[in-house]
């Protein structure tokens, strides 16, 4: 049976084409995608498209877009075998992380991709990214199940788990990295799937559930030399904040000064505090050093090796699901969708 794929264009560089008259970049008509990217005709795949109106610059992405995307996939879930979302690169890791937590029971591929150069440019990376993303989204095993039933990001020949990805470069074609989780697939002469890493549902027939009620009352505190008590207090004890991601040094260390620890302890009584390392690779372990142990005693939760993007999305979803902070803290330490190594 022919696979069917829905391409969803939210905005971003990949959908731009240079006007031959004034050379300005303008979005092209995705209903004509097979004419723009004729390579897609070689697949035995039915391809439909959906374009957001208005298009969204990825720098302007807000949680409302994630809710729309999740609803769009839910409403068309039974009609397609996979979904390819074209998205600007600046916030792609945030969006992919968010959908990984919002699409509960997912048994089909949802692949984000984009490009560093517009698809109409001679040296564009957009065509290769789009063609490979469509091929992976349509791929099934001998039992007819999706090869990669996850939310993921495809860029520069590599497929990464969405909630393990982070934007790595603003200039190179390998714009994304996943330091603490191996690629789910690699596109060379053939596409090699890393089935040891890919997560598969225990029940392929389970219904898709959307967690669309997000609680976005989250702030981020990046610890740095010279940080002042006023800054720490304003962020950790802000009245409109329910949770704070604390980006710490190394394996989860921060200041050992009494004023800092006093503020953390005060905030920990009423807020959810999540410890995430500033390092690109590695994990938080608050049992190694005294400062980490002090944070742990103050009620700070370990984020292990979660990315900041995934931490933000996980908090949004969990706080939307649970009114009590104790449940949120407990579930933060669970590996829900492959976002942490435990």
Order of alpha helices (4+ residues) and beta strands (2+ residues): beta-beta-beta-alpha-beta-alpha-beta-alpha-beta-beta-alpha-beta-beta-beta-beta-beta-beta-beta-beta-alpha-beta-alpha-beta-alpha-beta-alpha-alpha
